[in-house]
Amino acid sequence: MGSRSSLSGRMSVSTFLRYTCAIAAVLSAVLLGSALTPLVGDRVAYVLVLPAIAFSAWYCGIGPSAVATFLALVGAMYEPVTRVHSLRVPSRGDTVLILAFLFSSIIVVAMAETRRRQNERLQKAQGELEACVRERTADLDNANQSLRGLSARLLQLQDEERRRIARELHDSVGQMLAALNMNLSTVRGDVERLINTANALSDSENLVRQMSTEVRTISHLLHPPLLDEAGLSSALQWYVDGFAGRSNIKVDLHLPERFERLPREAETAIFRVVQECLTNIHRHSGSAVAKIRLRRRINLVTVEIEDKGKGIPPAKLQEMNASGMPGVGIRGMRERIRQLGGTLEINSTDSGTVVVVTLPIAQGSLPSDTVEVSDHSPAAA
């Protein structure tokens, strides 16, 4: 079918080629029949020209096949005898043979033409289907592009909202709690004579101090001021120290000696990935230790987070690597890194998990020399 389509394609562009091929096929069959006539008789020509008719009908079309049929009939009837005698009148046997030949030729031509038209309809339908597939593929690409843009915008809005809430907690609630603490201290001095009241006031002051600490902690966790003011290295050191104290998990943080500032989006993405990974280690892995390693080169930053916990089940790990599922945290990390042109890989065994994040950085954002850091970093599922 493939060779026929190729030959038909070449012939379809030239009418002259179609007629030439048809006539050449018939003449070849007639000449071959003439050569074999002394051996097998003159009627072998009818048998030999029938494949030529079939070839013409299959590859050349109905017009060339009609011409080929006429030439084949004339050649089969008269060629063997014209070399010696003039044209002869067909006998009754010849007439029957001629009619059988004409009937067979008509059947072959009709079958070939029917098949050719079916092929044309199939090719037309295939072209329409391919056009429809291309159109649907383009629509799908546009939808995916819109979805990626929406995801990036949602992440940006989330970061901006965290900054706003952190500022409002610090500026409004924090100030009011400080004023309340001063008022309570004043009242405590006035009623110090009353032991029960003094005890109650002491408890209230302790509660206020705890509330102030909690508010500051929540505010810093939502968006640590150090991330904007001092950079990623200071913010990571502050967060790791606090996390180790709260979770009783020993965290080893390894940073380059000179870790210069990165673009704000890159610093925010790396901080959120470390934050999410350490949270997952505390919740799921059962590991008592965690290691974080940052490496940077001219235009690339690599972050590794490693634990020594129970690891992620293979089925769940395969699902996470294939589609980012399950878990909002994993999907958020992967989407945040992908929006910046980076990659996030998760490797896990029954002895621990390693999360590797690679982010490209504009060449002007990093020093020209290569600085490496030791250690890894894991995140449980």
NORQUI-V717447 format. One record per residue. SS is DSSP state (hx for helix, st for strand, lp for the rest). OMEGA is omega as a letter, one per 20 degrees, with the letter a starting at -180 (999 if undefined). Layout:
ss->SS omega->OMEGA
ss->SS omega->OMEGA
//
This chain:
ss->lp omega->a
ss->hx omega->a
ss->hx omega->r
ss->hx omega->a
ss->hx omega->a
ss->hx omega->r
ss->hx omega->r
ss->hx omega->r
ss->hx omega->r
ss->hx omega->a
ss->hx omega->a
ss->hx omega->a
ss->lp omega->a
ss->lp omega->r
ss->hx omega->r
ss->hx omega->a
ss->hx omega->r
ss->hx omega->a
ss->hx omega->r
ss->hx omega->a
ss->hx omega->a
ss->hx omega->a
ss->hx omega->r
ss->hx omega->r
ss->hx omega->a
ss->hx omega->a
ss->hx omega->r
ss->hx omega->r
ss->hx omega->a
ss->hx omega->r
ss->hx omega->r
ss->hx omega->r
ss->hx omega->r
ss->hx omega->r
ss->hx omega->a
ss->hx omega->a
ss->hx omega->r
ss->hx omega->a
ss->hx omega->a
ss->hx omega->r
ss->lp omega->a
ss->lp omega->a
ss->lp omega->r
ss->hx omega->a
ss->hx omega->r
ss->hx omega->a
ss->hx omega->a
ss->hx omega->a
ss->hx omega->a
ss->hx omega->r
ss->hx omega->r
ss->hx omega->r
ss->hx omega->r
ss->hx omega->r
ss->hx omega->a
ss->hx omega->a
ss->hx omega->a
ss->hx omega->a
ss->hx omega->a
ss->hx omega->r
ss->lp omega->a
ss->hx omega->r
ss->hx omega->r
ss->hx omega->a
ss->hx omega->r
ss->hx omega->r
ss->hx omega->r
ss->hx omega->r
ss->hx omega->r
ss->hx omega->a
ss->hx omega->r
ss->hx omega->a
ss->hx omega->a
ss->hx omega->a
ss->hx omega->a
ss->hx omega->a
ss->hx omega->a
ss->hx omega->a
ss->hx omega->a
ss->hx omega->a
ss->hx omega->a
ss->hx omega->r
ss->lp omega->a
ss->lp omega->a
ss->lp omega->r
ss->lp omega->a
ss->lp omega->r
ss->lp omega->r
ss->lp omega->a
ss->lp omega->r
ss->lp omega->r
ss->hx omega->r
ss->hx omega->r
ss->hx omega->r
ss->hx omega->r
ss->hx omega->r
ss->hx omega->r
ss->hx omega->r
ss->hx omega->r
ss->hx omega->r
ss->hx omega->r
ss->hx omega->a
ss->hx omega->r
ss->hx omega->a
ss->hx omega->r
ss->hx omega->r
ss->hx omega->a
ss->hx omega->a
ss->hx omega->a
ss->hx omega->r
ss->hx omega->a
ss->hx omega->r
ss->hx omega->r
ss->hx omega->r
ss->hx omega->r
ss->hx omega->r
ss->hx omega->r
ss->hx omega->r
ss->hx omega->r
ss->hx omega->r
ss->hx omega->r
ss->hx omega->r
ss->hx omega->r
ss->hx omega->r
ss->hx omega->r
ss->hx omega->r
ss->hx omega->r
ss->hx omega->r
ss->hx omega->r
ss->hx omega->r
ss->hx omega->r
ss->hx omega->r
ss->hx omega->r
ss->hx omega->r
ss->hx omega->r
ss->hx omega->r
ss->hx omega->r
ss->hx omega->r
ss->hx omega->r
ss->hx omega->r
ss->hx omega->r
ss->hx omega->r
ss->hx omega->r
ss->hx omega->r
ss->hx omega->r
ss->hx omega->r
ss->hx omega->r
ss->hx omega->r
ss->hx omega->r
ss->hx omega->r
ss->hx omega->r
ss->hx omega->r
ss->hx omega->r
ss->hx omega->r
ss->hx omega->r
ss->hx omega->r
ss->hx omega->r
ss->hx omega->r
ss->hx omega->r
ss->hx omega->r
ss->hx omega->r
ss->hx omega->r
ss->hx omega->a
ss->hx omega->r
ss->hx omega->r
ss->hx omega->r
ss->hx omega->a
ss->hx omega->r
ss->hx omega->a
ss->hx omega->a
ss->hx omega->a
ss->hx omega->a
ss->hx omega->a
ss->hx omega->r
ss->hx omega->r
ss->hx omega->r
ss->hx omega->r
ss->hx omega->r
ss->hx omega->r
ss->hx omega->r
ss->hx omega->r
ss->hx omega->r
ss->hx omega->r
ss->hx omega->r
ss->hx omega->r
ss->hx omega->r
ss->hx omega->a
ss->hx omega->r
ss->hx omega->a
ss->hx omega->a
ss->lp omega->a
ss->lp omega->r
ss->lp omega->a
ss->lp omega->a
ss->hx omega->a
ss->hx omega->r
ss->hx omega->r
ss->hx omega->r
ss->hx omega->r
ss->hx omega->r
ss->hx omega->r
ss->hx omega->r
ss->hx omega->a
ss->hx omega->r
ss->hx omega->r
ss->hx omega->r
ss->hx omega->r
ss->hx omega->r
ss->hx omega->r
ss->hx omega->r
ss->hx omega->r
ss->hx omega->r
ss->hx omega->a
ss->hx omega->r
ss->hx omega->r
ss->hx omega->r
ss->hx omega->r
ss->hx omega->r
ss->hx omega->a
ss->hx omega->r
ss->hx omega->r
ss->hx omega->r
ss->lp omega->a
ss->lp omega->r
ss->hx omega->a
ss->hx omega->a
ss->hx omega->r
ss->hx omega->a
ss->hx omega->a
ss->lp omega->r
ss->lp omega->a
ss->hx omega->a
ss->hx omega->r
ss->hx omega->a
ss->hx omega->r
ss->hx omega->r
ss->hx omega->r
ss->hx omega->a
ss->hx omega->a
ss->hx omega->r
ss->hx omega->r
ss->hx omega->r
ss->hx omega->r
ss->hx omega->r
ss->hx omega->a
ss->hx omega->a
ss->hx omega->a
ss->lp omega->r
ss->lp omega->r
ss->st omega->a
ss->st omega->r
ss->st omega->a
ss->st omega->a
ss->st omega->a
ss->lp omega->r
ss->lp omega->a
ss->lp omega->r
ss->lp omega->a
ss->lp omega->a
ss->lp omega->a
ss->lp omega->r
ss->lp omega->r
ss->lp omega->a
ss->hx omega->a
ss->hx omega->r
ss->hx omega->r
ss->hx omega->r
ss->hx omega->a
ss->hx omega->a
ss->hx omega->r
ss->hx omega->a
ss->hx omega->r
ss->hx omega->r
ss->hx omega->r
ss->hx omega->a
ss->hx omega->a
ss->hx omega->r
ss->hx omega->r
ss->hx omega->r
ss->hx omega->r
ss->hx omega->a
ss->hx omega->a
ss->hx omega->a
ss->hx omega->a
ss->hx omega->a
ss->lp omega->a
ss->lp omega->r
ss->lp omega->a
ss->st omega->r
ss->st omega->r
ss->st omega->r
ss->st omega->r
ss->st omega->r
ss->st omega->r
ss->st omega->r
ss->st omega->r
ss->lp omega->a
ss->lp omega->a
ss->lp omega->a
ss->st omega->r
ss->st omega->r
ss->st omega->r
ss->st omega->r
ss->st omega->r
ss->st omega->a
ss->st omega->r
ss->st omega->r
ss->lp omega->a
ss->lp omega->a
ss->lp omega->r
ss->lp omega->a
ss->lp omega->r
ss->lp omega->a
ss->hx omega->a
ss->hx omega->a
ss->hx omega->r
ss->hx omega->r
ss->hx omega->r
ss->hx omega->r
ss->hx omega->a
ss->hx omega->a
ss->hx omega->a
ss->hx omega->a
ss->lp omega->a
ss->lp omega->i
ss->lp omega->r
ss->lp omega->r
ss->hx omega->a
ss->hx omega->a
ss->hx omega->r
ss->hx omega->r
ss->hx omega->r
ss->hx omega->a
ss->hx omega->a
ss->hx omega->a
ss->hx omega->a
ss->hx omega->a
ss->hx omega->r
ss->hx omega->r
ss->lp omega->r
ss->lp omega->a
ss->lp omega->a
ss->st omega->r
ss->st omega->a
ss->st omega->r
ss->st omega->r
ss->st omega->a
ss->st omega->r
ss->st omega->r
ss->lp omega->r
ss->lp omega->r
ss->st omega->a
ss->st omega->r
ss->st omega->r
ss->st omega->a
ss->st omega->r
ss->st omega->r
ss->st omega->a
ss->st omega->r
ss->st omega->a
ss->lp omega->r
ss->lp omega->a
ss->hx omega->r
ss->hx omega->a
ss->hx omega->a
ss->lp omega->r
ss->lp omega->a
ss->lp omega->a
ss->lp omega->a
ss->lp omega->r
ss->st omega->a
ss->lp omega->r
ss->lp omega->r
ss->lp omega->r
ss->lp omega->a
ss->lp omega->r
ss->st omega->a
ss->lp omega->r
ss->lp omega->r
ss->lp omega->a
ss->lp omega->999
//
